[in-house]
Amino acid sequence: GPSVSSKPRVIGRLGQHMAMAAGSPLSAVVVSPYGVLGTRMLNDKSIANASAPPDDRTAVVDAGGHHAVDSAPKSAAGAAKSTYAWLGIAEDAAYPPEVKAAIKKQGDAVYHDYGKGRHAIHAYGPDLRTKPDAVDWAVQELAGVYGGILVQFLGSGLPGLRLLPMSGGVLAGSYSARMPELTAVALREALLKLPADQQRAVAERRIEMCIFMESEFNTFKDEFTKAAEPPSSAPKAAAPPPSAPKAAGPPPNAPQAAGPPTSASKC
């Protein structure tokens, strides 16, 4: 709603402490112009194959993990339904026991190998409609689920991950127009919260943020670029303090200024 869009951009506000990072953690993430299965919705609403499907060394993220709590794969719709068809579980009446046992609440994520080179990370994203006017909260909730996804991905041992924006569609509520921005900032937060060894491991792998709709791709790409800027721009903002000591330089000159009067008194 208007009240949300009128707020300051969170990239500037939440990114202040990011200056400690040597480089942007988002440099490990590629924003790709297709969904996790390689298809893309064009502006005319037609579906096109924009990339090869995931290979047998790539995990895809299923944002419909909430269905594992009280529903079944066969009840899913939208992106989750397409993913389940690819995984071979679209008509199943239940999730694998390991998936159902691991997904209990918002923020949970679990990796599962479905065989035949099909790998998925089921994730339960936050319902952002519950707090329509709390941007910081929304970012932290999203960062939590992205963090869970990243840990599961590293545990899988796979070199490739196809992410997608969590809590999109109806779950975004009043944040809908800002989801590209919130997604970029939340993923950056999640990456920075990983231990150093896991950050290095992520940097060695291929992570894609897959944007299914052509109409949204440029906005997401732009927001990821902006979210990567604070660490490099912060040092410039920190440059003025070193000049402060120079401003403090004149006081040493003051004693020199005080010297002449003594010689003048001798005169």
Disulfide bonds with the S-S distance in Angstrom:
none
